[in-house]
Amino acid sequence: MGPAGARNWTLRRNLRTPSLWTEEYSTPTWMDFLRLNHRLTATDKEVGDRLNALHDGDHPPEPELSIERGTGAIRGRTQPITRISRP
């Protein structure tokens, strides 16, 4: 299940490093991303803790944040799409 309110949720496994998994999802706006990540339920937090327990690195995984902008012609006002990737 993807994060509540997020779009295009994917979970990918790296073929060269099979122990590396990447979760990625997008939200329509930055405010939606902030709202999504500040309204976690107790179950959401528990799942996050369980996933972090599977991590075997020296430090906890760090999310990578980016803002996506389309490459087509810009007409009128455009809104960036916020995408988060969790290695």
PyMOL Python script that loads the backbone (N, CA, C, O; Angstrom):
from pymol import cmd

cmd.read_pdbstr("""\
ATOM      1  N   MET A   1       0.845  -1.174   0.000  1.00  0.00           N
ATOM      2  CA  MET A   1       0.000   0.000   0.000  1.00  0.00           C
ATOM      3  C   MET A   1       0.889   1.235   0.000  1.00  0.00           C
ATOM      4  O   MET A   1       1.856   1.299   0.759  1.00  0.00           O
ATOM      5  N   GLY A   2       0.577   2.206  -0.832  1.00  0.00           N
ATOM      6  CA  GLY A   2       1.332   3.451  -0.899  1.00  0.00           C
ATOM      7  C   GLY A   2       0.882   4.419   0.168  1.00  0.00           C
ATOM      8  O   GLY A   2      -0.156   4.216   0.798  1.00  0.00           O
ATOM      9  N   PRO A   3       1.659   5.476   0.378  1.00  0.00           N
ATOM     10  CA  PRO A   3       1.285   6.478   1.366  1.00  0.00           C
ATOM     11  C   PRO A   3      -0.075   7.078   1.025  1.00  0.00           C
ATOM     12  O   PRO A   3      -0.365   7.346  -0.140  1.00  0.00           O
ATOM     13  N   ALA A   4      -0.906   7.290   2.045  1.00  0.00           N
ATOM     14  CA  ALA A   4      -2.254   7.823   1.834  1.00  0.00           C
ATOM     15  C   ALA A   4      -2.188   9.193   1.179  1.00  0.00           C
ATOM     16  O   ALA A   4      -1.502  10.089   1.672  1.00  0.00           O
ATOM     17  N   GLY A   5      -2.892   9.356   0.079  1.00  0.00           N
ATOM     18  CA  GLY A   5      -2.920  10.632  -0.616  1.00  0.00           C
ATOM     19  C   GLY A   5      -1.832  10.790  -1.664  1.00  0.00           C
ATOM     20  O   GLY A   5      -1.850  11.759  -2.424  1.00  0.00           O
ATOM     21  N   ALA A   6      -0.903   9.879  -1.722  1.00  0.00           N
ATOM     22  CA  ALA A   6       0.184   9.961  -2.709  1.00  0.00           C
ATOM     23  C   ALA A   6      -0.258   9.312  -4.016  1.00  0.00           C
ATOM     24  O   ALA A   6      -1.213   8.536  -4.059  1.00  0.00           O
ATOM     25  N   ARG A   7       0.463   9.651  -5.072  1.00  0.00           N
ATOM     26  CA  ARG A   7       0.157   9.118  -6.395  1.00  0.00           C
ATOM     27  C   ARG A   7       1.369   8.376  -6.949  1.00  0.00           C
ATOM     28  O   ARG A   7       2.507   8.638  -6.562  1.00  0.00           O
ATOM     29  N   ASN A   8       1.104   7.456  -7.852  1.00  0.00           N
ATOM     30  CA  ASN A   8       2.176   6.748  -8.569  1.00  0.00           C
ATOM     31  C   ASN A   8       3.193   6.112  -7.622  1.00  0.00           C
ATOM     32  O   ASN A   8       4.399   6.280  -7.805  1.00  0.00           O
ATOM     33  N   TRP A   9       2.721   5.390  -6.624  1.00  0.00           N
ATOM     34  CA  TRP A   9       3.607   4.752  -5.660  1.00  0.00           C
ATOM     35  C   TRP A   9       4.270   3.543  -6.305  1.00  0.00           C
ATOM     36  O   TRP A   9       3.596   2.714  -6.916  1.00  0.00           O
ATOM     37  N   THR A  10       5.581   3.443  -6.170  1.00  0.00           N
ATOM     38  CA  THR A  10       6.307   2.282  -6.688  1.00  0.00           C
ATOM     39  C   THR A  10       7.315   1.795  -5.653  1.00  0.00           C
ATOM     40  O   THR A  10       7.793   2.559  -4.814  1.00  0.00           O
ATOM     41  N   LEU A  11       7.616   0.535  -5.734  1.00  0.00           N
ATOM     42  CA  LEU A  11       8.661  -0.084  -4.927  1.00  0.00           C
ATOM     43  C   LEU A  11       9.546  -0.842  -5.900  1.00  0.00           C
ATOM     44  O   LEU A  11       9.089  -1.771  -6.566  1.00  0.00           O
ATOM     45  N   ARG A  12      10.822  -0.447  -5.984  1.00  0.00           N
ATOM     46  CA  ARG A  12      11.738  -1.047  -6.959  1.00  0.00           C
ATOM     47  C   ARG A  12      12.905  -1.712  -6.249  1.00  0.00           C
ATOM     48  O   ARG A  12      13.380  -1.240  -5.216  1.00  0.00           O
ATOM     49  N   ARG A  13      13.358  -2.821  -6.826  1.00  0.00           N
ATOM     50  CA  ARG A  13      14.538  -3.531  -6.338  1.00  0.00           C
ATOM     51  C   ARG A  13      15.660  -3.332  -7.350  1.00  0.00           C
ATOM     52  O   ARG A  13      15.464  -3.523  -8.551  1.00  0.00           O
ATOM     53  N   ASN A  14      16.819  -2.954  -6.868  1.00  0.00           N
ATOM     54  CA  ASN A  14      17.975  -2.724  -7.719  1.00  0.00           C
ATOM     55  C   ASN A  14      18.498  -4.070  -8.210  1.00  0.00           C
ATOM     56  O   ASN A  14      18.775  -4.955  -7.400  1.00  0.00           O
ATOM     57  N   LEU A  15      18.636  -4.236  -9.515  1.00  0.00           N
ATOM     58  CA  LEU A  15      19.064  -5.524 -10.063  1.00  0.00           C
ATOM     59  C   LEU A  15      20.544  -5.806  -9.823  1.00  0.00           C
ATOM     60  O   LEU A  15      20.937  -6.968  -9.719  1.00  0.00           O
ATOM     61  N   ARG A  16      21.356  -4.780  -9.735  1.00  0.00           N
ATOM     62  CA  ARG A  16      22.784  -4.986  -9.470  1.00  0.00           C
ATOM     63  C   ARG A  16      23.076  -5.149  -7.986  1.00  0.00           C
ATOM     64  O   ARG A  16      24.035  -5.820  -7.605  1.00  0.00           O
ATOM     65  N   THR A  17      22.256  -4.539  -7.158  1.00  0.00           N
ATOM     66  CA  THR A  17      22.392  -4.651  -5.701  1.00  0.00           C
ATOM     67  C   THR A  17      21.030  -5.062  -5.160  1.00  0.00           C
ATOM     68  O   THR A  17      20.260  -4.204  -4.727  1.00  0.00           O
ATOM     69  N   PRO A  18      20.716  -6.355  -5.176  1.00  0.00           N
ATOM     70  CA  PRO A  18      19.371  -6.822  -4.823  1.00  0.00           C
ATOM     71  C   PRO A  18      18.921  -6.458  -3.409  1.00  0.00           C
ATOM     72  O   PRO A  18      17.726  -6.481  -3.115  1.00  0.00           O
ATOM     73  N   SER A  19      19.857  -6.126  -2.543  1.00  0.00           N
ATOM     74  CA  SER A  19      19.454  -5.734  -1.187  1.00  0.00           C
ATOM     75  C   SER A  19      18.987  -4.284  -1.128  1.00  0.00           C
ATOM     76  O   SER A  19      18.515  -3.833  -0.084  1.00  0.00           O
ATOM     77  N   LEU A  20      19.110  -3.545  -2.233  1.00  0.00           N
ATOM     78  CA  LEU A  20      18.714  -2.138  -2.278  1.00  0.00           C
ATOM     79  C   LEU A  20      17.313  -2.007  -2.876  1.00  0.00           C
ATOM     80  O   LEU A  20      17.075  -2.367  -4.029  1.00  0.00           O
ATOM     81  N   TRP A  21      16.409  -1.491  -2.075  1.00  0.00           N
ATOM     82  CA  TRP A  21      15.037  -1.257  -2.502  1.00  0.00           C
ATOM     83  C   TRP A  21      14.774   0.246  -2.461  1.00  0.00           C
ATOM     84  O   TRP A  21      15.278   0.949  -1.585  1.00  0.00           O
ATOM     85  N   THR A  22      13.983   0.732  -3.416  1.00  0.00           N
ATOM     86  CA  THR A  22      13.640   2.148  -3.461  1.00  0.00           C
ATOM     87  C   THR A  22      12.127   2.294  -3.532  1.00  0.00           C
ATOM     88  O   THR A  22      11.468   1.723  -4.400  1.00  0.00           O
ATOM     89  N   GLU A  23      11.595   3.074  -2.596  1.00  0.00           N
ATOM     90  CA  GLU A  23      10.177   3.415  -2.605  1.00  0.00           C
ATOM     91  C   GLU A  23      10.063   4.820  -3.183  1.00  0.00           C
ATOM     92  O   GLU A  23      10.825   5.714  -2.814  1.00  0.00           O
ATOM     93  N   GLU A  24       9.111   5.009  -4.087  1.00  0.00           N
ATOM     94  CA  GLU A  24       8.947   6.325  -4.689  1.00  0.00           C
ATOM     95  C   GLU A  24       7.467   6.627  -4.842  1.00  0.00           C
ATOM     96  O   GLU A  24       6.683   5.763  -5.236  1.00  0.00           O
ATOM     97  N   TYR A  25       7.091   7.864  -4.526  1.00  0.00           N
ATOM     98  CA  TYR A  25       5.726   8.308  -4.751  1.00  0.00           C
ATOM     99  C   TYR A  25       5.731   9.807  -4.987  1.00  0.00           C
ATOM    100  O   TYR A  25       6.706  10.491  -4.677  1.00  0.00           O
ATOM    101  N   SER A  26       4.647  10.308  -5.533  1.00  0.00           N
ATOM    102  CA  SER A  26       4.566  11.739  -5.796  1.00  0.00           C
ATOM    103  C   SER A  26       3.290  12.301  -5.189  1.00  0.00           C
ATOM    104  O   SER A  26       2.318  11.583  -4.957  1.00  0.00           O
ATOM    105  N   THR A  27       3.321  13.598  -4.939  1.00  0.00           N
ATOM    106  CA  THR A  27       2.151  14.333  -4.475  1.00  0.00           C
ATOM    107  C   THR A  27       1.960  15.514  -5.422  1.00  0.00           C
ATOM    108  O   THR A  27       2.930  15.995  -6.006  1.00  0.00           O
ATOM    109  N   PRO A  28       0.737  15.982  -5.580  1.00  0.00           N
ATOM    110  CA  PRO A  28       0.499  17.061  -6.539  1.00  0.00           C
ATOM    111  C   PRO A  28       1.210  18.373  -6.187  1.00  0.00           C
ATOM    112  O   PRO A  28       1.639  19.103  -7.080  1.00  0.00           O
ATOM    113  N   THR A  29       1.336  18.675  -4.890  1.00  0.00           N
ATOM    114  CA  THR A  29       1.967  19.930  -4.478  1.00  0.00           C
ATOM    115  C   THR A  29       2.851  19.689  -3.264  1.00  0.00           C
ATOM    116  O   THR A  29       2.752  18.657  -2.600  1.00  0.00           O
ATOM    117  N   TRP A  30       3.712  20.655  -2.986  1.00  0.00           N
ATOM    118  CA  TRP A  30       4.581  20.574  -1.809  1.00  0.00           C
ATOM    119  C   TRP A  30       3.747  20.566  -0.528  1.00  0.00           C
ATOM    120  O   TRP A  30       4.066  19.847   0.419  1.00  0.00           O
ATOM    121  N   MET A  31       2.691  21.356  -0.500  1.00  0.00           N
ATOM    122  CA  MET A  31       1.826  21.396   0.687  1.00  0.00           C
ATOM    123  C   MET A  31       1.173  20.032   0.921  1.00  0.00           C
ATOM    124  O   MET A  31       1.028  19.604   2.066  1.00  0.00           O
ATOM    125  N   ASP A  32       0.781  19.353  -0.151  1.00  0.00           N
ATOM    126  CA  ASP A  32       0.223  18.003  -0.004  1.00  0.00           C
ATOM    127  C   ASP A  32       1.261  17.052   0.588  1.00  0.00           C
ATOM    128  O   ASP A  32       0.937  16.215   1.431  1.00  0.00           O
ATOM    129  N   PHE A  33       2.507  17.187   0.143  1.00  0.00           N
ATOM    130  CA  PHE A  33       3.580  16.351   0.684  1.00  0.00           C
ATOM    131  C   PHE A  33       3.746  16.606   2.186  1.00  0.00           C
ATOM    132  O   PHE A  33       3.847  15.664   2.972  1.00  0.00           O
ATOM    133  N   LEU A  34       3.774  17.879   2.576  1.00  0.00           N
ATOM    134  CA  LEU A  34       3.935  18.213   3.994  1.00  0.00           C
ATOM    135  C   LEU A  34       2.764  17.684   4.811  1.00  0.00           C
ATOM    136  O   LEU A  34       2.963  17.117   5.885  1.00  0.00           O
ATOM    137  N   ARG A  35       1.560  17.864   4.316  1.00  0.00           N
ATOM    138  CA  ARG A  35       0.374  17.368   5.011  1.00  0.00           C
ATOM    139  C   ARG A  35       0.431  15.850   5.146  1.00  0.00           C
ATOM    140  O   ARG A  35       0.138  15.308   6.212  1.00  0.00           O
ATOM    141  N   LEU A  36       0.807  15.168   4.072  1.00  0.00           N
ATOM    142  CA  LEU A  36       0.883  13.711   4.063  1.00  0.00           C
ATOM    143  C   LEU A  36       1.866  13.193   5.117  1.00  0.00           C
ATOM    144  O   LEU A  36       1.593  12.203   5.796  1.00  0.00           O
ATOM    145  N   ASN A  37       2.997  13.861   5.247  1.00  0.00           N
ATOM    146  CA  ASN A  37       4.032  13.376   6.155  1.00  0.00           C
ATOM    147  C   ASN A  37       3.907  13.897   7.575  1.00  0.00           C
ATOM    148  O   ASN A  37       4.718  13.550   8.434  1.00  0.00           O
ATOM    149  N   HIS A  38       2.919  14.713   7.831  1.00  0.00           N
ATOM    150  CA  HIS A  38       2.702  15.189   9.200  1.00  0.00           C
ATOM    151  C   HIS A  38       1.395  14.666   9.792  1.00  0.00           C
ATOM    152  O   HIS A  38       1.000  15.076  10.884  1.00  0.00           O
ATOM    153  N   ARG A  39       0.732  13.775   9.085  1.00  0.00           N
ATOM    154  CA  ARG A  39      -0.511  13.201   9.611  1.00  0.00           C
ATOM    155  C   ARG A  39      -0.406  11.676   9.728  1.00  0.00           C
ATOM    156  O   ARG A  39      -1.381  10.965   9.488  1.00  0.00           O
ATOM    157  N   LEU A  40       0.743  11.195  10.084  1.00  0.00           N
ATOM    158  CA  LEU A  40       0.949   9.752  10.197  1.00  0.00           C
ATOM    159  C   LEU A  40       0.155   9.186  11.365  1.00  0.00           C
ATOM    160  O   LEU A  40       0.094   9.779  12.441  1.00  0.00           O
ATOM    161  N   THR A  41      -0.444   8.043  11.134  1.00  0.00           N
ATOM    162  CA  THR A  41      -1.164   7.351  12.201  1.00  0.00           C
ATOM    163  C   THR A  41      -0.178   6.504  12.991  1.00  0.00           C
ATOM    164  O   THR A  41       0.980   6.357  12.600  1.00  0.00           O
ATOM    165  N   ALA A  42      -0.638   5.951  14.097  1.00  0.00           N
ATOM    166  CA  ALA A  42       0.209   5.058  14.901  1.00  0.00           C
ATOM    167  C   ALA A  42       0.633   3.850  14.066  1.00  0.00           C
ATOM    168  O   ALA A  42       1.761   3.374  14.187  1.00  0.00           O
ATOM    169  N   THR A  43      -0.266   3.359  13.225  1.00  0.00           N
ATOM    170  CA  THR A  43       0.055   2.222  12.368  1.00  0.00           C
ATOM    171  C   THR A  43       1.118   2.609  11.342  1.00  0.00           C
ATOM    172  O   THR A  43       2.040   1.835  11.083  1.00  0.00           O
ATOM    173  N   ASP A  44       0.995   3.815  10.751  1.00  0.00           N
ATOM    174  CA  ASP A  44       2.007   4.293   9.806  1.00  0.00           C
ATOM    175  C   ASP A  44       3.379   4.326  10.471  1.00  0.00           C
ATOM    176  O   ASP A  44       4.370   3.894   9.883  1.00  0.00           O
ATOM    177  N   LYS A  45       3.434   4.833  11.682  1.00  0.00           N
ATOM    178  CA  LYS A  45       4.705   4.929  12.409  1.00  0.00           C
ATOM    179  C   LYS A  45       5.258   3.535  12.726  1.00  0.00           C
ATOM    180  O   LYS A  45       6.464   3.305  12.638  1.00  0.00           O
ATOM    181  N   GLU A  46       4.378   2.620  13.092  1.00  0.00           N
ATOM    182  CA  GLU A  46       4.809   1.254  13.381  1.00  0.00           C
ATOM    183  C   GLU A  46       5.391   0.586  12.142  1.00  0.00           C
ATOM    184  O   GLU A  46       6.429  -0.072  12.218  1.00  0.00           O
ATOM    185  N   VAL A  47       4.731   0.753  11.011  1.00  0.00           N
ATOM    186  CA  VAL A  47       5.230   0.176   9.754  1.00  0.00           C
ATOM    187  C   VAL A  47       6.586   0.788   9.416  1.00  0.00           C
ATOM    188  O   VAL A  47       7.503   0.073   9.014  1.00  0.00           O
ATOM    189  N   GLY A  48       6.721   2.108   9.574  1.00  0.00           N
ATOM    190  CA  GLY A  48       8.005   2.768   9.321  1.00  0.00           C
ATOM    191  C   GLY A  48       9.105   2.220  10.214  1.00  0.00           C
ATOM    192  O   GLY A  48      10.225   1.992   9.757  1.00  0.00           O
ATOM    193  N   ASP A  49       8.792   2.008  11.481  1.00  0.00           N
ATOM    194  CA  ASP A  49       9.776   1.441  12.413  1.00  0.00           C
ATOM    195  C   ASP A  49      10.172   0.024  11.994  1.00  0.00           C
ATOM    196  O   ASP A  49      11.346  -0.340  12.065  1.00  0.00           O
ATOM    197  N   ARG A  50       9.200  -0.770  11.561  1.00  0.00           N
ATOM    198  CA  ARG A  50       9.491  -2.140  11.129  1.00  0.00           C
ATOM    199  C   ARG A  50      10.354  -2.145   9.873  1.00  0.00           C
ATOM    200  O   ARG A  50      11.269  -2.958   9.743  1.00  0.00           O
ATOM    201  N   LEU A  51      10.054  -1.231   8.949  1.00  0.00           N
ATOM    202  CA  LEU A  51      10.872  -1.137   7.731  1.00  0.00           C
ATOM    203  C   LEU A  51      12.293  -0.686   8.058  1.00  0.00           C
ATOM    204  O   LEU A  51      13.258  -1.229   7.520  1.00  0.00           O
ATOM    205  N   ASN A  52      12.423   0.300   8.934  1.00  0.00           N
ATOM    206  CA  ASN A  52      13.760   0.760   9.323  1.00  0.00           C
ATOM    207  C   ASN A  52      14.560  -0.339  10.007  1.00  0.00           C
ATOM    208  O   ASN A  52      15.786  -0.371   9.898  1.00  0.00           O
ATOM    209  N   ALA A  53      13.880  -1.240  10.709  1.00  0.00           N
ATOM    210  CA  ALA A  53      14.570  -2.354  11.370  1.00  0.00           C
ATOM    211  C   ALA A  53      15.187  -3.309  10.340  1.00  0.00           C
ATOM    212  O   ALA A  53      16.137  -4.023  10.660  1.00  0.00           O
ATOM    213  N   LEU A  54      14.662  -3.330   9.118  1.00  0.00           N
ATOM    214  CA  LEU A  54      15.215  -4.185   8.061  1.00  0.00           C
ATOM    215  C   LEU A  54      16.476  -3.596   7.439  1.00  0.00           C
ATOM    216  O   LEU A  54      17.233  -4.296   6.766  1.00  0.00           O
ATOM    217  N   HIS A  55      16.690  -2.316   7.668  1.00  0.00           N
ATOM    218  CA  HIS A  55      17.847  -1.620   7.079  1.00  0.00           C
ATOM    219  C   HIS A  55      19.133  -2.102   7.745  1.00  0.00           C
ATOM    220  O   HIS A  55      19.211  -2.179   8.972  1.00  0.00           O
ATOM    221  N   ASP A  56      20.145  -2.428   6.933  1.00  0.00           N
ATOM    222  CA  ASP A  56      21.388  -2.947   7.506  1.00  0.00           C
ATOM    223  C   ASP A  56      22.560  -1.972   7.406  1.00  0.00           C
ATOM    224  O   ASP A  56      23.703  -2.364   7.642  1.00  0.00           O
ATOM    225  N   GLY A  57      22.304  -0.733   7.065  1.00  0.00           N
ATOM    226  CA  GLY A  57      23.372   0.264   6.981  1.00  0.00           C
ATOM    227  C   GLY A  57      23.751   0.814   8.340  1.00  0.00           C
ATOM    228  O   GLY A  57      23.101   0.521   9.344  1.00  0.00           O
ATOM    229  N   ASP A  58      24.803   1.611   8.365  1.00  0.00           N
ATOM    230  CA  ASP A  58      25.255   2.228   9.612  1.00  0.00           C
ATOM    231  C   ASP A  58      24.348   3.364  10.068  1.00  0.00           C
ATOM    232  O   ASP A  58      24.277   3.665  11.259  1.00  0.00           O
ATOM    233  N   HIS A  59      23.660   3.989   9.131  1.00  0.00           N
ATOM    234  CA  HIS A  59      22.781   5.112   9.438  1.00  0.00           C
ATOM    235  C   HIS A  59      21.407   4.829   8.857  1.00  0.00           C
ATOM    236  O   HIS A  59      21.289   4.082   7.885  1.00  0.00           O
ATOM    237  N   PRO A  60      20.360   5.417   9.439  1.00  0.00           N
ATOM    238  CA  PRO A  60      19.019   5.175   8.880  1.00  0.00           C
ATOM    239  C   PRO A  60      18.904   5.729   7.465  1.00  0.00           C
ATOM    240  O   PRO A  60      19.625   6.659   7.103  1.00  0.00           O
ATOM    241  N   PRO A  61      18.003   5.168   6.663  1.00  0.00           N
ATOM    242  CA  PRO A  61      17.813   5.671   5.303  1.00  0.00           C
ATOM    243  C   PRO A  61      17.385   7.142   5.327  1.00  0.00           C
ATOM    244  O   PRO A  61      16.624   7.564   6.198  1.00  0.00           O
ATOM    245  N   GLU A  62      17.879   7.898   4.375  1.00  0.00           N
ATOM    246  CA  GLU A  62      17.528   9.309   4.260  1.00  0.00           C
ATOM    247  C   GLU A  62      16.679   9.499   3.004  1.00  0.00           C
ATOM    248  O   GLU A  62      17.063   9.052   1.923  1.00  0.00           O
ATOM    249  N   PRO A  63      15.530  10.159   3.140  1.00  0.00           N
ATOM    250  CA  PRO A  63      14.732  10.405   1.941  1.00  0.00           C
ATOM    251  C   PRO A  63      15.418  11.397   1.004  1.00  0.00           C
ATOM    252  O   PRO A  63      16.119  12.306   1.446  1.00  0.00           O
ATOM    253  N   GLU A  64      15.206  11.207  -0.278  1.00  0.00           N
ATOM    254  CA  GLU A  64      15.678  12.157  -1.283  1.00  0.00           C
ATOM    255  C   GLU A  64      14.455  12.885  -1.803  1.00  0.00           C
ATOM    256  O   GLU A  64      13.503  12.252  -2.258  1.00  0.00           O
ATOM    257  N   LEU A  65      14.469  14.196  -1.740  1.00  0.00           N
ATOM    258  CA  LEU A  65      13.339  14.998  -2.184  1.00  0.00           C
ATOM    259  C   LEU A  65      13.689  15.699  -3.477  1.00  0.00           C
ATOM    260  O   LEU A  65      14.803  16.199  -3.635  1.00  0.00           O
ATOM    261  N   SER A  66      12.746  15.740  -4.406  1.00  0.00           N
ATOM    262  CA  SER A  66      12.971  16.463  -5.648  1.00  0.00           C
ATOM    263  C   SER A  66      11.647  17.028  -6.136  1.00  0.00           C
ATOM    264  O   SER A  66      10.574  16.542  -5.781  1.00  0.00           O
ATOM    265  N   ILE A  67      11.747  18.042  -6.939  1.00  0.00           N
ATOM    266  CA  ILE A  67      10.571  18.644  -7.562  1.00  0.00           C
ATOM    267  C   ILE A  67      10.691  18.418  -9.059  1.00  0.00           C
ATOM    268  O   ILE A  67      11.713  18.729  -9.670  1.00  0.00           O
ATOM    269  N   GLU A  68       9.647  17.878  -9.628  1.00  0.00           N
ATOM    270  CA  GLU A  68       9.640  17.538 -11.044  1.00  0.00           C
ATOM    271  C   GLU A  68       8.926  18.634 -11.833  1.00  0.00           C
ATOM    272  O   GLU A  68       7.894  19.152 -11.407  1.00  0.00           O
ATOM    273  N   ARG A  69       9.476  18.966 -12.954  1.00  0.00           N
ATOM    274  CA  ARG A  69       8.843  19.938 -13.838  1.00  0.00           C
ATOM    275  C   ARG A  69       8.810  19.348 -15.236  1.00  0.00           C
ATOM    276  O   ARG A  69       9.817  18.843 -15.732  1.00  0.00           O
ATOM    277  N   GLY A  70       7.655  19.416 -15.863  1.00  0.00           N
ATOM    278  CA  GLY A  70       7.496  18.889 -17.205  1.00  0.00           C
ATOM    279  C   GLY A  70       8.407  19.596 -18.192  1.00  0.00           C
ATOM    280  O   GLY A  70       8.810  20.737 -17.966  1.00  0.00           O
ATOM    281  N   THR A  71       8.728  18.924 -19.278  1.00  0.00           N
ATOM    282  CA  THR A  71       9.629  19.502 -20.270  1.00  0.00           C
ATOM    283  C   THR A  71       8.885  20.058 -21.476  1.00  0.00           C
ATOM    284  O   THR A  71       9.508  20.584 -22.399  1.00  0.00           O
ATOM    285  N   GLY A  72       7.560  19.948 -21.477  1.00  0.00           N
ATOM    286  CA  GLY A  72       6.773  20.457 -22.592  1.00  0.00           C
ATOM    287  C   GLY A  72       6.664  21.975 -22.552  1.00  0.00           C
ATOM    288  O   GLY A  72       7.168  22.624 -21.636  1.00  0.00           O
ATOM    289  N   ALA A  73       6.011  22.517 -23.542  1.00  0.00           N
ATOM    290  CA  ALA A  73       5.809  23.965 -23.616  1.00  0.00           C
ATOM    291  C   ALA A  73       4.991  24.420 -22.411  1.00  0.00           C
ATOM    292  O   ALA A  73       4.031  23.762 -22.011  1.00  0.00           O
ATOM    293  N   ILE A  74       5.387  25.549 -21.844  1.00  0.00           N
ATOM    294  CA  ILE A  74       4.697  26.088 -20.678  1.00  0.00           C
ATOM    295  C   ILE A  74       3.641  27.071 -21.162  1.00  0.00           C
ATOM    296  O   ILE A  74       3.945  28.059 -21.830  1.00  0.00           O
ATOM    297  N   ARG A  75       2.417  26.782 -20.816  1.00  0.00           N
ATOM    298  CA  ARG A  75       1.301  27.673 -21.158  1.00  0.00           C
ATOM    299  C   ARG A  75       0.522  27.939 -19.882  1.00  0.00           C
ATOM    300  O   ARG A  75      -0.019  27.022 -19.265  1.00  0.00           O
ATOM    301  N   GLY A  76       0.473  29.172 -19.506  1.00  0.00           N
ATOM    302  CA  GLY A  76      -0.251  29.503 -18.284  1.00  0.00           C
ATOM    303  C   GLY A  76       0.549  29.089 -17.062  1.00  0.00           C
ATOM    304  O   GLY A  76       1.763  28.896 -17.133  1.00  0.00           O
ATOM    305  N   ARG A  77      -0.130  28.959 -15.969  1.00  0.00           N
ATOM    306  CA  ARG A  77       0.520  28.617 -14.705  1.00  0.00           C
ATOM    307  C   ARG A  77       0.669  27.105 -14.583  1.00  0.00           C
ATOM    308  O   ARG A  77      -0.278  26.361 -14.839  1.00  0.00           O
ATOM    309  N   THR A  78       1.848  26.657 -14.196  1.00  0.00           N
ATOM    310  CA  THR A  78       2.079  25.234 -13.973  1.00  0.00           C
ATOM    311  C   THR A  78       2.378  25.000 -12.509  1.00  0.00           C
ATOM    312  O   THR A  78       2.904  25.882 -11.830  1.00  0.00           O
ATOM    313  N   GLN A  79       2.048  23.825 -12.021  1.00  0.00           N
ATOM    314  CA  GLN A  79       2.349  23.469 -10.642  1.00  0.00           C
ATOM    315  C   GLN A  79       3.344  22.322 -10.642  1.00  0.00           C
ATOM    316  O   GLN A  79       3.144  21.327 -11.338  1.00  0.00           O
ATOM    317  N   PRO A  80       4.424  22.452  -9.863  1.00  0.00           N
ATOM    318  CA  PRO A  80       5.405  21.367  -9.803  1.00  0.00           C
ATOM    319  C   PRO A  80       4.825  20.149  -9.092  1.00  0.00           C
ATOM    320  O   PRO A  80       3.921  20.266  -8.266  1.00  0.00           O
ATOM    321  N   ILE A  81       5.357  18.991  -9.426  1.00  0.00           N
ATOM    322  CA  ILE A  81       4.984  17.744  -8.764  1.00  0.00           C
ATOM    323  C   ILE A  81       6.128  17.392  -7.831  1.00  0.00           C
ATOM    324  O   ILE A  81       7.287  17.359  -8.242  1.00  0.00           O
ATOM    325  N   THR A  82       5.797  17.129  -6.572  1.00  0.00           N
ATOM    326  CA  THR A  82       6.803  16.752  -5.598  1.00  0.00           C
ATOM    327  C   THR A  82       6.930  15.239  -5.611  1.00  0.00           C
ATOM    328  O   THR A  82       5.927  14.528  -5.544  1.00  0.00           O
ATOM    329  N   ARG A  83       8.150  14.747  -5.698  1.00  0.00           N
ATOM    330  CA  ARG A  83       8.402  13.318  -5.732  1.00  0.00           C
ATOM    331  C   ARG A  83       9.411  12.997  -4.644  1.00  0.00           C
ATOM    332  O   ARG A  83      10.413  13.694  -4.484  1.00  0.00           O
ATOM    333  N   ILE A  84       9.140  11.946  -3.906  1.00  0.00           N
ATOM    334  CA  ILE A  84      10.065  11.515  -2.861  1.00  0.00           C
ATOM    335  C   ILE A  84      10.517  10.118  -3.181  1.00  0.00           C
ATOM    336  O   ILE A  84       9.729   9.282  -3.624  1.00  0.00           O
ATOM    337  N   SER A  85      11.778   9.867  -2.959  1.00  0.00           N
ATOM    338  CA  SER A  85      12.344   8.548  -3.192  1.00  0.00           C
ATOM    339  C   SER A  85      13.054   8.127  -1.932  1.00  0.00           C
ATOM    340  O   SER A  85      13.897   8.865  -1.421  1.00  0.00           O
ATOM    341  N   ARG A  86      12.732   6.963  -1.421  1.00  0.00           N
ATOM    342  CA  ARG A  86      13.360   6.462  -0.198  1.00  0.00           C
ATOM    343  C   ARG A  86      14.190   5.237  -0.526  1.00  0.00           C
ATOM    344  O   ARG A  86      13.644   4.155  -0.741  1.00  0.00           O
ATOM    345  N   PRO A  87      15.529   5.399  -0.567  1.00  0.00           N
ATOM    346  CA  PRO A  87      16.375   4.240  -0.856  1.00  0.00           C
ATOM    347  C   PRO A  87      16.429   3.297   0.333  1.00  0.00           C
ATOM    348  O   PRO A  87      17.096   2.264   0.271  1.00  0.00           O
TER     349      PRO A  87
END
""", "prot")
cmd.dss("prot")
cmd.show_as("cartoon", "prot")
cmd.util.cbc("prot")
cmd.orient("prot")
